[in-house]
Amino acid sequence: QVQLVESGGGLVQPGGSLRLSCATSRSIFSISTMGWYRQAPGKQRELVATITNSGNTNYVDSLKGRFTISRDTAKNTVYLQMNSLKPEDTAVYYCNAFGVFFKKEYNYWGQGTQVTVSS
């Protein structure tokens, strides 16, 4: 069973920073596009950023410049560095692993980690 284990969420004041981590198995990490999504109360889950196994990144336009996605191959971990946080960034953040294996798509999710931006 594939596991994506997230950590790093919490309560932070506006303007502060947090770094989220998501660890998974080497077999999944090495072939997947890894991503972060978020879901605020009463809203649909939305894309934050993705990074391919070759390191190409993609961000939702509204978060460019404040959020940075990266991956550490040695640790099979993907990170989301979030700076200049705003109350509207409050959401549950989910890690995602997406790819194709033997012509079959897979799409795995972590359990989510709460990020609350409030004074």
Secondary structure, 3 states (H helix, E strand, C coil): CCCCEEECCEEECCCCCEEEEEECCHHHHCCCEEEEEEECCCCCCEEEEEECCCCCEEECHHHECCEEEEEECCCCEEEEEECCCCHHHCEEEEEEEEEEECCEEEEEECCCEEEEECC
